[in-house]
Amino acid sequence: MTGDTRPISLWRQLWFWLHTPPGIRIFLVKYKGDRAGYLLLRELAPECAYITECLAKQHQGFGIGSLLVAYAQTRHQSLIADILQTNQPSIGLHTRNGFVLESQQGEILRYVWSKS
């Protein structure tokens, strides 16, 4: 959602927490005592949100991403994920969890999920 791929230091995290716009919910993930990543939901309406999640490489492959997506699916009726077409792990995560490709704009693929 931000396009910023720089590492997130403790000070950048603190700044973000202090300046988070309304409608954004951030959930930090810990795994075996380590900061493993985050889930970020930007609410567009009470029933719809943009979703993005990020896990450190060493914490991928344990099903944590699917748990994050499942949690977001309990909070909203529909979710939107904008994903770079080169990000195959993220595309796989979302399609395994019921997201379908809705559109493409340049290198960005838009996947959507709706509660049936």
Biopython code that builds the backbone (N, CA, C, O; Angstrom):
import numpy as np
from Bio.PDB.StructureBuilder import StructureBuilder

atoms = [
    (1, "MET", "N", (0.804, -1.194, 0.000)),
    (1, "MET", "CA", (0.000, 0.000, 0.000)),
    (1, "MET", "C", (0.847, 1.258, 0.000)),
    (1, "MET", "O", (0.372, 2.317, -0.409)),
    (2, "THR", "N", (2.070, 1.168, 0.442)),
    (2, "THR", "CA", (2.885, 2.370, 0.515)),
    (2, "THR", "C", (3.920, 2.433, -0.595)),
    (2, "THR", "O", (4.359, 3.526, -0.952)),
    (3, "GLY", "N", (4.321, 1.307, -1.147)),
    (3, "GLY", "CA", (5.381, 1.279, -2.141)),
    (3, "GLY", "C", (6.760, 1.450, -1.534)),
    (3, "GLY", "O", (7.756, 1.471, -2.257)),
    (4, "ASP", "N", (6.833, 1.571, -0.232)),
    (4, "ASP", "CA", (8.106, 1.767, 0.471)),
    (4, "ASP", "C", (8.638, 0.416, 0.895)),
    (4, "ASP", "O", (8.016, -0.269, 1.708)),
    (5, "THR", "N", (9.788, 0.020, 0.353)),
    (5, "THR", "CA", (10.335, -1.303, 0.651)),
    (5, "THR", "C", (11.542, -1.237, 1.574)),
    (5, "THR", "O", (12.225, -2.242, 1.772)),
    (6, "ARG", "N", (11.816, -0.058, 2.146)),
    (6, "ARG", "CA", (12.951, 0.055, 3.060)),
    (6, "ARG", "C", (12.679, -0.726, 4.351)),
    (6, "ARG", "O", (11.522, -0.882, 4.743)),
    (7, "PRO", "N", (13.740, -1.221, 5.021)),
    (7, "PRO", "CA", (13.541, -1.880, 6.317)),
    (7, "PRO", "C", (12.876, -0.923, 7.306)),
    (7, "PRO", "O", (13.097, 0.287, 7.262)),
    (8, "ILE", "N", (12.067, -1.480, 8.188)),
    (8, "ILE", "CA", (11.343, -0.652, 9.154)),
    (8, "ILE", "C", (12.061, -0.723, 10.497)),
    (8, "ILE", "O", (12.042, -1.748, 11.177)),
    (9, "SER", "N", (12.695, 0.390, 10.862)),
    (9, "SER", "CA", (13.392, 0.462, 12.143)),
    (9, "SER", "C", (12.386, 0.733, 13.256)),
    (9, "SER", "O", (11.236, 1.087, 12.997)),
    (10, "LEU", "N", (12.824, 0.566, 14.470)),
    (10, "LEU", "CA", (11.967, 0.845, 15.620)),
    (10, "LEU", "C", (11.464, 2.288, 15.580)),
    (10, "LEU", "O", (10.290, 2.528, 15.865)),
    (11, "TRP", "N", (12.324, 3.262, 15.232)),
    (11, "TRP", "CA", (11.928, 4.659, 15.193)),
    (11, "TRP", "C", (10.916, 4.930, 14.088)),
    (11, "TRP", "O", (9.990, 5.717, 14.284)),
    (12, "ARG", "N", (11.077, 4.287, 12.920)),
    (12, "ARG", "CA", (10.089, 4.461, 11.841)),
    (12, "ARG", "C", (8.759, 3.857, 12.258)),
    (12, "ARG", "O", (7.707, 4.414, 11.946)),
    (13, "GLN", "N", (8.786, 2.723, 12.959)),
    (13, "GLN", "CA", (7.544, 2.122, 13.440)),
    (13, "GLN", "C", (6.854, 3.056, 14.423)),
    (13, "GLN", "O", (5.643, 3.262, 14.335)),
    (14, "LEU", "N", (7.602, 3.616, 15.348)),
    (14, "LEU", "CA", (7.042, 4.527, 16.339)),
    (14, "LEU", "C", (6.432, 5.750, 15.650)),
    (14, "LEU", "O", (5.332, 6.172, 16.008)),
    (15, "TRP", "N", (7.136, 6.326, 14.664)),
    (15, "TRP", "CA", (6.608, 7.467, 13.934)),
    (15, "TRP", "C", (5.292, 7.096, 13.254)),
    (15, "TRP", "O", (4.328, 7.860, 13.309)),
    (16, "PHE", "N", (5.247, 5.937, 12.620)),
    (16, "PHE", "CA", (4.032, 5.504, 11.927)),
    (16, "PHE", "C", (2.877, 5.357, 12.909)),
    (16, "PHE", "O", (1.759, 5.783, 12.621)),
    (17, "TRP", "N", (3.141, 4.758, 14.069)),
    (17, "TRP", "CA", (2.085, 4.578, 15.073)),
    (17, "TRP", "C", (1.544, 5.914, 15.541)),
    (17, "TRP", "O", (0.343, 6.046, 15.775)),
    (18, "LEU", "N", (2.408, 6.904, 15.681)),
    (18, "LEU", "CA", (1.975, 8.219, 16.155)),
    (18, "LEU", "C", (1.262, 9.026, 15.076)),
    (18, "LEU", "O", (0.536, 9.968, 15.394)),
    (19, "HIS", "N", (1.454, 8.675, 13.807)),
    (19, "HIS", "CA", (0.887, 9.431, 12.694)),
    (19, "HIS", "C", (-0.036, 8.584, 11.823)),
    (19, "HIS", "O", (-0.237, 8.906, 10.652)),
    (20, "THR", "N", (-0.591, 7.525, 12.362)),
    (20, "THR", "CA", (-1.464, 6.647, 11.588)),
    (20, "THR", "C", (-2.787, 7.350, 11.284)),
    (20, "THR", "O", (-3.462, 7.820, 12.201)),
    (21, "PRO", "N", (-3.163, 7.427, 10.003)),
    (21, "PRO", "CA", (-4.447, 8.055, 9.658)),
    (21, "PRO", "C", (-5.625, 7.238, 10.196)),
    (21, "PRO", "O", (-5.482, 6.045, 10.460)),
    (22, "PRO", "N", (-6.785, 7.878, 10.359)),
    (22, "PRO", "CA", (-7.974, 7.146, 10.803)),
    (22, "PRO", "C", (-8.346, 6.067, 9.787)),
    (22, "PRO", "O", (-8.080, 6.212, 8.594)),
    (23, "GLY", "N", (-8.952, 5.007, 10.257)),
    (23, "GLY", "CA", (-9.398, 3.935, 9.373)),
    (23, "GLY", "C", (-8.351, 2.878, 9.099)),
    (23, "GLY", "O", (-8.626, 1.915, 8.384)),
    (24, "ILE", "N", (-7.158, 3.032, 9.648)),
    (24, "ILE", "CA", (-6.110, 2.026, 9.461)),
    (24, "ILE", "C", (-5.919, 1.260, 10.759)),
    (24, "ILE", "O", (-5.755, 1.850, 11.827)),
    (25, "ARG", "N", (-5.941, -0.038, 10.654)),
    (25, "ARG", "CA", (-5.700, -0.912, 11.803)),
    (25, "ARG", "C", (-4.456, -1.739, 11.498)),
    (25, "ARG", "O", (-4.341, -2.340, 10.430)),
    (26, "ILE", "N", (-3.537, -1.759, 12.443)),
    (26, "ILE", "CA", (-2.288, -2.500, 12.280)),
    (26, "ILE", "C", (-2.213, -3.553, 13.368)),
    (26, "ILE", "O", (-2.419, -3.264, 14.547)),
    (27, "PHE", "N", (-1.918, -4.770, 12.962)),
    (27, "PHE", "CA", (-1.778, -5.881, 13.896)),
    (27, "PHE", "C", (-0.364, -6.429, 13.744)),
    (27, "PHE", "O", (0.002, -6.928, 12.680)),
    (28, "LEU", "N", (0.427, -6.334, 14.805)),
    (28, "LEU", "CA", (1.782, -6.862, 14.773)),
    (28, "LEU", "C", (1.758, -8.344, 15.114)),
    (28, "LEU", "O", (0.966, -8.790, 15.943)),
    (29, "VAL", "N", (2.624, -9.091, 14.474)),
    (29, "VAL", "CA", (2.662, -10.541, 14.643)),
    (29, "VAL", "C", (3.968, -10.942, 15.310)),
    (29, "VAL", "O", (5.053, -10.558, 14.873)),
    (30, "LYS", "N", (3.843, -11.714, 16.366)),
    (30, "LYS", "CA", (5.028, -12.293, 17.008)),
    (30, "LYS", "C", (4.951, -13.802, 16.848)),
    (30, "LYS", "O", (3.877, -14.397, 16.938)),
    (31, "TYR", "N", (6.097, -14.408, 16.611)),
    (31, "TYR", "CA", (6.182, -15.861, 16.474)),
    (31, "TYR", "C", (7.373, -16.336, 17.274)),
    (31, "TYR", "O", (8.513, -15.973, 16.984)),
    (32, "LYS", "N", (7.109, -17.150, 18.282)),
    (32, "LYS", "CA", (8.157, -17.652, 19.175)),
    (32, "LYS", "C", (9.013, -16.516, 19.735)),
    (32, "LYS", "O", (10.237, -16.617, 19.820)),
    (33, "GLY", "N", (8.330, -15.432, 20.115)),
    (33, "GLY", "CA", (9.016, -14.310, 20.750)),
    (33, "GLY", "C", (9.638, -13.304, 19.797)),
    (33, "GLY", "O", (10.093, -12.253, 20.249)),
    (34, "ASP", "N", (9.677, -13.579, 18.490)),
    (34, "ASP", "CA", (10.258, -12.658, 17.510)),
    (34, "ASP", "C", (9.167, -11.850, 16.830)),
    (34, "ASP", "O", (8.052, -12.338, 16.645)),
    (35, "ARG", "N", (9.484, -10.609, 16.456)),
    (35, "ARG", "CA", (8.574, -9.854, 15.606)),
    (35, "ARG", "C", (8.620, -10.498, 14.231)),
    (35, "ARG", "O", (9.656, -10.489, 13.568)),
    (36, "ALA", "N", (7.508, -11.050, 13.811)),
    (36, "ALA", "CA", (7.465, -11.808, 12.562)),
    (36, "ALA", "C", (6.907, -10.990, 11.409)),
    (36, "ALA", "O", (7.248, -11.264, 10.258)),
    (37, "GLY", "N", (6.068, -10.001, 11.667)),
    (37, "GLY", "CA", (5.477, -9.221, 10.592)),
    (37, "GLY", "C", (4.275, -8.446, 11.064)),
    (37, "GLY", "O", (4.133, -8.135, 12.246)),
    (38, "TYR", "N", (3.397, -8.135, 10.099)),
    (38, "TYR", "CA", (2.213, -7.348, 10.439)),
    (38, "TYR", "C", (1.079, -7.625, 9.458)),
    (38, "TYR", "O", (1.287, -8.141, 8.360)),
    (39, "LEU", "N", (-0.112, -7.270, 9.886)),
    (39, "LEU", "CA", (-1.307, -7.216, 9.053)),
    (39, "LEU", "C", (-1.793, -5.777, 9.127)),
    (39, "LEU", "O", (-1.903, -5.210, 10.214)),
    (40, "LEU", "N", (-2.085, -5.186, 7.974)),
    (40, "LEU", "CA", (-2.588, -3.828, 7.938)),
    (40, "LEU", "C", (-3.902, -3.826, 7.168)),
    (40, "LEU", "O", (-3.982, -4.338, 6.052)),
    (41, "LEU", "N", (-4.923, -3.249, 7.773)),
    (41, "LEU", "CA", (-6.237, -3.122, 7.134)),
    (41, "LEU", "C", (-6.583, -1.643, 7.048)),
    (41, "LEU", "O", (-6.570, -0.935, 8.055)),
    (42, "ARG", "N", (-6.892, -1.182, 5.845)),
    (42, "ARG", "CA", (-7.342, 0.199, 5.649)),
    (42, "ARG", "C", (-8.811, 0.142, 5.278)),
    (42, "ARG", "O", (-9.168, -0.261, 4.171)),
    (43, "GLU", "N", (-9.649, 0.541, 6.197)),
    (43, "GLU", "CA", (-11.090, 0.437, 5.998)),
    (43, "GLU", "C", (-11.583, 1.467, 4.988)),
    (43, "GLU", "O", (-11.334, 2.665, 5.120)),
    (44, "LEU", "N", (-12.284, 0.968, 3.980)),
    (44, "LEU", "CA", (-12.909, 1.830, 2.976)),
    (44, "LEU", "C", (-14.343, 2.132, 3.369)),
    (44, "LEU", "O", (-14.868, 3.207, 3.079)),
    (45, "ALA", "N", (-14.962, 1.184, 4.022)),
    (45, "ALA", "CA", (-16.322, 1.266, 4.533)),
    (45, "ALA", "C", (-16.402, 0.232, 5.649)),
    (45, "ALA", "O", (-15.499, -0.597, 5.769)),
    (46, "PRO", "N", (-17.449, 0.251, 6.470)),
    (46, "PRO", "CA", (-17.511, -0.718, 7.564)),
    (46, "PRO", "C", (-17.368, -2.172, 7.110)),
    (46, "PRO", "O", (-16.885, -3.014, 7.867)),
    (47, "GLU", "N", (-17.782, -2.464, 5.889)),
    (47, "GLU", "CA", (-17.747, -3.857, 5.438)),
    (47, "GLU", "C", (-16.599, -4.166, 4.476)),
    (47, "GLU", "O", (-16.453, -5.318, 4.067)),
    (48, "CYS", "N", (-15.780, -3.180, 4.102)),
    (48, "CYS", "CA", (-14.752, -3.390, 3.082)),
    (48, "CYS", "C", (-13.428, -2.749, 3.498)),
    (48, "CYS", "O", (-13.410, -1.667, 4.084)),
    (49, "ALA", "N", (-12.311, -3.434, 3.187)),
    (49, "ALA", "CA", (-11.000, -2.897, 3.532)),
    (49, "ALA", "C", (-9.947, -3.356, 2.532)),
    (49, "ALA", "O", (-10.052, -4.424, 1.929)),
    (50, "TYR", "N", (-8.924, -2.511, 2.375)),
    (50, "TYR", "CA", (-7.698, -2.944, 1.712)),
    (50, "TYR", "C", (-6.924, -3.767, 2.726)),
    (50, "TYR", "O", (-6.929, -3.462, 3.919)),
    (51, "ILE", "N", (-6.256, -4.814, 2.250)),
    (51, "ILE", "CA", (-5.460, -5.657, 3.129)),
    (51, "ILE", "C", (-4.030, -5.735, 2.606)),
    (51, "ILE", "O", (-3.795, -5.858, 1.404)),
    (52, "THR", "N", (-3.110, -5.662, 3.509)),
    (52, "THR", "CA", (-1.721, -5.958, 3.180)),
    (52, "THR", "C", (-1.104, -6.631, 4.401)),
    (52, "THR", "O", (-1.431, -6.310, 5.543)),
    (53, "GLU", "N", (-0.231, -7.543, 4.137)),
    (53, "GLU", "CA", (0.457, -8.233, 5.215)),
    (53, "GLU", "C", (1.907, -8.453, 4.793)),
    (53, "GLU", "O", (2.236, -8.503, 3.608)),
    (54, "CYS", "N", (2.743, -8.579, 5.789)),
    (54, "CYS", "CA", (4.157, -8.785, 5.511)),
    (54, "CYS", "C", (4.732, -9.680, 6.602)),
    (54, "CYS", "O", (4.494, -9.468, 7.791)),
    (55, "LEU", "N", (5.488, -10.677, 6.176)),
    (55, "LEU", "CA", (6.176, -11.556, 7.120)),
    (55, "LEU", "C", (7.652, -11.594, 6.778)),
    (55, "LEU", "O", (8.029, -11.613, 5.606)),
    (56, "ALA", "N", (8.482, -11.605, 7.804)),
    (56, "ALA", "CA", (9.918, -11.770, 7.590)),
    (56, "ALA", "C", (10.168, -13.129, 6.937)),
    (56, "ALA", "O", (9.456, -14.097, 7.206)),
    (57, "LYS", "N", (11.172, -13.189, 6.087)),
    (57, "LYS", "CA", (11.473, -14.429, 5.342)),
    (57, "LYS", "C", (11.552, -15.650, 6.256)),
    (57, "LYS", "O", (11.029, -16.712, 5.918)),
    (58, "GLN", "N", (12.200, -15.504, 7.408)),
    (58, "GLN", "CA", (12.387, -16.663, 8.297)),
    (58, "GLN", "C", (11.082, -17.141, 8.928)),
    (58, "GLN", "O", (11.046, -18.216, 9.527)),
    (59, "HIS", "N", (10.010, -16.358, 8.803)),
    (59, "HIS", "CA", (8.721, -16.744, 9.374)),
    (59, "HIS", "C", (7.701, -17.144, 8.311)),
    (59, "HIS", "O", (6.539, -17.397, 8.628)),
    (60, "GLN", "N", (8.126, -17.201, 7.077)),
    (60, "GLN", "CA", (7.232, -17.614, 6.001)),
    (60, "GLN", "C", (7.200, -19.131, 5.904)),
    (60, "GLN", "O", (8.166, -19.806, 6.260)),
    (61, "GLY", "N", (6.085, -19.661, 5.421)),
    (61, "GLY", "CA", (5.961, -21.099, 5.232)),
    (61, "GLY", "C", (5.400, -21.856, 6.419)),
    (61, "GLY", "O", (5.370, -23.086, 6.408)),
    (62, "PHE", "N", (4.954, -21.140, 7.446)),
    (62, "PHE", "CA", (4.395, -21.783, 8.639)),
    (62, "PHE", "C", (2.887, -21.603, 8.742)),
    (62, "PHE", "O", (2.283, -22.019, 9.731)),
    (63, "GLY", "N", (2.267, -20.988, 7.732)),
    (63, "GLY", "CA", (0.825, -20.764, 7.767)),
    (63, "GLY", "C", (0.411, -19.477, 8.449)),
    (63, "GLY", "O", (-0.783, -19.230, 8.617)),
    (64, "ILE", "N", (1.363, -18.655, 8.846)),
    (64, "ILE", "CA", (1.037, -17.408, 9.547)),
    (64, "ILE", "C", (0.283, -16.461, 8.627)),
    (64, "ILE", "O", (-0.678, -15.819, 9.052)),
    (65, "GLY", "N", (0.708, -16.366, 7.371)),
    (65, "GLY", "CA", (0.032, -15.492, 6.414)),
    (65, "GLY", "C", (-1.430, -15.866, 6.242)),
    (65, "GLY", "O", (-2.300, -14.996, 6.190)),
    (66, "SER", "N", (-1.698, -17.160, 6.154)),
    (66, "SER", "CA", (-3.090, -17.610, 6.022)),
    (66, "SER", "C", (-3.903, -17.272, 7.264)),
    (66, "SER", "O", (-5.084, -16.940, 7.159)),
    (67, "LEU", "N", (-3.290, -17.352, 8.428)),
    (67, "LEU", "CA", (-3.994, -16.968, 9.653)),
    (67, "LEU", "C", (-4.318, -15.479, 9.657)),
    (67, "LEU", "O", (-5.393, -15.075, 10.100)),
    (68, "LEU", "N", (-3.392, -14.666, 9.165)),
    (68, "LEU", "CA", (-3.643, -13.225, 9.094)),
    (68, "LEU", "C", (-4.796, -12.919, 8.145)),
    (68, "LEU", "O", (-5.681, -12.129, 8.474)),
    (69, "VAL", "N", (-4.785, -13.541, 6.972)),
    (69, "VAL", "CA", (-5.866, -13.319, 6.004)),
    (69, "VAL", "C", (-7.191, -13.804, 6.583)),
    (69, "VAL", "O", (-8.206, -13.122, 6.451)),
    (70, "ALA", "N", (-7.196, -14.967, 7.220)),
    (70, "ALA", "CA", (-8.424, -15.500, 7.817)),
    (70, "ALA", "C", (-8.963, -14.550, 8.887)),
    (70, "ALA", "O", (-10.173, -14.348, 8.995)),
    (71, "TYR", "N", (-8.064, -13.973, 9.670)),
    (71, "TYR", "CA", (-8.498, -13.014, 10.679)),
    (71, "TYR", "C", (-9.155, -11.801, 10.026)),
    (71, "TYR", "O", (-10.212, -11.352, 10.470)),
    (72, "ALA", "N", (-8.540, -11.272, 8.983)),
    (72, "ALA", "CA", (-9.125, -10.126, 8.270)),
    (72, "ALA", "C", (-10.490, -10.482, 7.695)),
    (72, "ALA", "O", (-11.395, -9.648, 7.671)),
    (73, "GLN", "N", (-10.637, -11.725, 7.230)),
    (73, "GLN", "CA", (-11.907, -12.163, 6.656)),
    (73, "GLN", "C", (-13.014, -12.246, 7.705)),
    (73, "GLN", "O", (-14.193, -12.194, 7.355)),
    (74, "THR", "N", (-12.662, -12.374, 8.974)),
    (74, "THR", "CA", (-13.681, -12.364, 10.029)),
    (74, "THR", "C", (-14.122, -10.948, 10.371)),
    (74, "THR", "O", (-15.174, -10.766, 10.983)),
    (75, "ARG", "N", (-13.347, -9.950, 9.991)),
    (75, "ARG", "CA", (-13.629, -8.557, 10.337)),
    (75, "ARG", "C", (-14.388, -7.794, 9.253)),
    (75, "ARG", "O", (-14.995, -6.761, 9.538)),
    (76, "HIS", "N", (-14.363, -8.289, 8.013)),
    (76, "HIS", "CA", (-14.944, -7.552, 6.889)),
    (76, "HIS", "C", (-15.701, -8.486, 5.955)),
    (76, "HIS", "O", (-15.434, -9.686, 5.893)),
    (77, "GLN", "N", (-16.649, -7.908, 5.233)),
    (77, "GLN", "CA", (-17.418, -8.658, 4.237)),
    (77, "GLN", "C", (-16.664, -8.788, 2.921)),
    (77, "GLN", "O", (-16.868, -9.747, 2.176)),
    (78, "SER", "N", (-15.788, -7.821, 2.632)),
    (78, "SER", "CA", (-14.978, -7.892, 1.419)),
    (78, "SER", "C", (-13.612, -7.262, 1.664)),
    (78, "SER", "O", (-13.463, -6.342, 2.468)),
    (79, "LEU", "N", (-12.615, -7.790, 0.943)),
    (79, "LEU", "CA", (-11.237, -7.331, 1.064)),
    (79, "LEU", "C", (-10.649, -7.114, -0.321)),
    (79, "LEU", "O", (-11.011, -7.801, -1.277)),
    (80, "ILE", "N", (-9.745, -6.160, -0.420)),
    (80, "ILE", "CA", (-9.048, -5.858, -1.667)),
    (80, "ILE", "C", (-7.551, -5.917, -1.398)),
    (80, "ILE", "O", (-7.062, -5.339, -0.427)),
    (81, "ALA", "N", (-6.823, -6.622, -2.268)),
    (81, "ALA", "CA", (-5.363, -6.703, -2.164)),
    (81, "ALA", "C", (-4.765, -6.283, -3.498)),
    (81, "ALA", "O", (-5.048, -6.900, -4.525)),
    (82, "ASP", "N", (-3.946, -5.248, -3.495)),
    (82, "ASP", "CA", (-3.201, -4.836, -4.675)),
    (82, "ASP", "C", (-1.796, -5.425, -4.560)),
    (82, "ASP", "O", (-1.078, -5.143, -3.602)),
    (83, "ILE", "N", (-1.409, -6.242, -5.536)),
    (83, "ILE", "CA", (-0.183, -7.028, -5.448)),
    (83, "ILE", "C", (0.639, -6.850, -6.718)),
    (83, "ILE", "O", (0.095, -6.890, -7.821)),
    (84, "LEU", "N", (1.939, -6.654, -6.570)),
    (84, "LEU", "CA", (2.820, -6.624, -7.732)),
    (84, "LEU", "C", (2.769, -7.979, -8.426)),
    (84, "LEU", "O", (2.786, -9.017, -7.764)),
    (85, "GLN", "N", (2.707, -7.976, -9.742)),
    (85, "GLN", "CA", (2.594, -9.240, -10.472)),
    (85, "GLN", "C", (3.813, -10.138, -10.280)),
    (85, "GLN", "O", (3.733, -11.337, -10.548)),
    (86, "THR", "N", (4.928, -9.594, -9.827)),
    (86, "THR", "CA", (6.124, -10.400, -9.574)),
    (86, "THR", "C", (6.123, -11.026, -8.181)),
    (86, "THR", "O", (7.002, -11.832, -7.874)),
    (87, "ASN", "N", (5.163, -10.676, -7.340)),
    (87, "ASN", "CA", (5.122, -11.183, -5.963)),
    (87, "ASN", "C", (4.303, -12.478, -5.914)),
    (87, "ASN", "O", (3.178, -12.496, -5.416)),
    (88, "GLN", "N", (4.880, -13.543, -6.431)),
    (88, "GLN", "CA", (4.184, -14.825, -6.503)),
    (88, "GLN", "C", (3.794, -15.386, -5.133)),
    (88, "GLN", "O", (2.711, -15.958, -5.015)),
    (89, "PRO", "N", (4.626, -15.252, -4.090)),
    (89, "PRO", "CA", (4.181, -15.745, -2.776)),
    (89, "PRO", "C", (2.893, -15.072, -2.296)),
    (89, "PRO", "O", (2.013, -15.742, -1.756)),
    (90, "SER", "N", (2.775, -13.757, -2.487)),
    (90, "SER", "CA", (1.568, -13.052, -2.057)),
    (90, "SER", "C", (0.364, -13.441, -2.910)),
    (90, "SER", "O", (-0.739, -13.609, -2.390)),
    (91, "ILE", "N", (0.570, -13.583, -4.211)),
    (91, "ILE", "CA", (-0.516, -14.021, -5.091)),
    (91, "ILE", "C", (-1.010, -15.399, -4.663)),
    (91, "ILE", "O", (-2.216, -15.633, -4.585)),
    (92, "GLY", "N", (-0.086, -16.305, -4.388)),
    (92, "GLY", "CA", (-0.451, -17.649, -3.933)),
    (92, "GLY", "C", (-1.208, -17.622, -2.618)),
    (92, "GLY", "O", (-2.207, -18.323, -2.464)),
    (93, "LEU", "N", (-0.743, -16.820, -1.670)),
    (93, "LEU", "CA", (-1.411, -16.698, -0.374)),
    (93, "LEU", "C", (-2.856, -16.252, -0.556)),
    (93, "LEU", "O", (-3.770, -16.843, 0.020)),
    (94, "HIS", "N", (-3.059, -15.224, -1.345)),
    (94, "HIS", "CA", (-4.405, -14.687, -1.503)),
    (94, "HIS", "C", (-5.316, -15.625, -2.291)),
    (94, "HIS", "O", (-6.481, -15.792, -1.930)),
    (95, "THR", "N", (-4.816, -16.232, -3.347)),
    (95, "THR", "CA", (-5.680, -17.140, -4.119)),
    (95, "THR", "C", (-6.020, -18.389, -3.302)),
    (95, "THR", "O", (-7.131, -18.906, -3.411)),
    (96, "ARG", "N", (-5.092, -18.877, -2.495)),
    (96, "ARG", "CA", (-5.389, -20.025, -1.621)),
    (96, "ARG", "C", (-6.478, -19.686, -0.606)),
    (96, "ARG", "O", (-7.170, -20.572, -0.104)),
    (97, "ASN", "N", (-6.620, -18.408, -0.314)),
    (97, "ASN", "CA", (-7.594, -17.965, 0.687)),
    (97, "ASN", "C", (-8.822, -17.319, 0.068)),
    (97, "ASN", "O", (-9.500, -16.521, 0.716)),
    (98, "GLY", "N", (-9.110, -17.659, -1.184)),
    (98, "GLY", "CA", (-10.377, -17.283, -1.797)),
    (98, "GLY", "C", (-10.403, -15.982, -2.581)),
    (98, "GLY", "O", (-11.466, -15.593, -3.063)),
    (99, "PHE", "N", (-9.284, -15.299, -2.728)),
    (99, "PHE", "CA", (-9.245, -14.071, -3.513)),
    (99, "PHE", "C", (-9.222, -14.428, -4.998)),
    (99, "PHE", "O", (-8.647, -15.441, -5.398)),
    (100, "VAL", "N", (-9.853, -13.585, -5.801)),
    (100, "VAL", "CA", (-9.849, -13.779, -7.255)),
    (100, "VAL", "C", (-9.343, -12.503, -7.922)),
    (100, "VAL", "O", (-9.550, -11.394, -7.429)),
    (101, "LEU", "N", (-8.675, -12.695, -9.054)),
    (101, "LEU", "CA", (-8.144, -11.572, -9.809)),
    (101, "LEU", "C", (-9.297, -10.765, -10.389)),
    (101, "LEU", "O", (-10.147, -11.304, -11.098)),
    (102, "GLU", "N", (-9.321, -9.469, -10.086)),
    (102, "GLU", "CA", (-10.381, -8.595, -10.595)),
    (102, "GLU", "C", (-9.887, -7.734, -11.749)),
    (102, "GLU", "O", (-10.601, -7.542, -12.733)),
    (103, "SER", "N", (-8.652, -7.209, -11.631)),
    (103, "SER", "CA", (-8.152, -6.313, -12.668)),
    (103, "SER", "C", (-6.632, -6.203, -12.588)),
    (103, "SER", "O", (-5.995, -6.665, -11.641)),
    (104, "GLN", "N", (-6.082, -5.571, -13.622)),
    (104, "GLN", "CA", (-4.644, -5.316, -13.659)),
    (104, "GLN", "C", (-4.435, -3.906, -14.177)),
    (104, "GLN", "O", (-5.041, -3.495, -15.166)),
    (105, "GLN", "N", (-3.564, -3.166, -13.489)),
    (105, "GLN", "CA", (-3.180, -1.839, -13.943)),
    (105, "GLN", "C", (-1.662, -1.780, -13.918)),
    (105, "GLN", "O", (-1.054, -1.632, -12.859)),
    (106, "GLY", "N", (-1.055, -1.899, -15.095)),
    (106, "GLY", "CA", (0.397, -1.964, -15.169)),
    (106, "GLY", "C", (0.881, -3.241, -14.494)),
    (106, "GLY", "O", (0.436, -4.338, -14.830)),
    (107, "GLU", "N", (1.781, -3.092, -13.557)),
    (107, "GLU", "CA", (2.329, -4.249, -12.841)),
    (107, "GLU", "C", (1.535, -4.618, -11.593)),
    (107, "GLU", "O", (1.892, -5.566, -10.893)),
    (108, "ILE", "N", (0.474, -3.889, -11.309)),
    (108, "ILE", "CA", (-0.326, -4.127, -10.103)),
    (108, "ILE", "C", (-1.552, -4.969, -10.456)),
    (108, "ILE", "O", (-2.335, -4.625, -11.341)),
    (109, "LEU", "N", (-1.690, -6.068, -9.744)),
    (109, "LEU", "CA", (-2.861, -6.940, -9.882)),
    (109, "LEU", "C", (-3.786, -6.666, -8.703)),
    (109, "LEU", "O", (-3.332, -6.597, -7.560)),
    (110, "ARG", "N", (-5.069, -6.512, -8.971)),
    (110, "ARG", "CA", (-6.035, -6.319, -7.897)),
    (110, "ARG", "C", (-6.804, -7.629, -7.690)),
    (110, "ARG", "O", (-7.492, -8.121, -8.584)),
    (111, "TYR", "N", (-6.658, -8.173, -6.478)),
    (111, "TYR", "CA", (-7.381, -9.372, -6.066)),
    (111, "TYR", "C", (-8.445, -8.956, -5.077)),
    (111, "TYR", "O", (-8.215, -8.089, -4.234)),
    (112, "VAL", "N", (-9.617, -9.578, -5.179)),
    (112, "VAL", "CA", (-10.714, -9.264, -4.278)),
    (112, "VAL", "C", (-11.262, -10.544, -3.646)),
    (112, "VAL", "O", (-11.196, -11.628, -4.225)),
    (113, "TRP", "N", (-11.799, -10.381, -2.453)),
    (113, "TRP", "CA", (-12.468, -11.483, -1.750)),
    (113, "TRP", "C", (-13.773, -10.931, -1.206)),
    (113, "TRP", "O", (-13.816, -9.815, -0.688)),
    (114, "SER", "N", (-14.826, -11.706, -1.323)),
    (114, "SER", "CA", (-16.113, -11.334, -0.733)),
    (114, "SER", "C", (-16.690, -12.524, 0.001)),
    (114, "SER", "O", (-16.610, -13.663, -0.458)),
    (115, "LYS", "N", (-17.269, -12.236, 1.148)),
    (115, "LYS", "CA", (-17.939, -13.277, 1.926)),
    (115, "LYS", "C", (-19.195, -13.686, 1.185)),
    (115, "LYS", "O", (-20.009, -12.835, 0.825)),
    (116, "SER", "N", (-19.362, -14.968, 0.954)),
    (116, "SER", "CA", (-20.552, -15.431, 0.205)),
    (116, "SER", "C", (-21.682, -15.790, 1.125)),
    (116, "SER", "O", (-22.749, -16.194, 0.663)),
]
sb = StructureBuilder()
sb.init_structure("model")
sb.init_model(0)
sb.init_chain("A")
sb.init_seg("    ")
for serial, (resi, resn, name, xyz) in enumerate(atoms, 1):
    if name == "N":
        sb.init_residue(resn, " ", resi, " ")
    sb.init_atom(name, np.array(xyz, "f"), 0.0, 1.0, " ", f" {name:<3s}", serial, name[0])
structure = sb.get_structure()
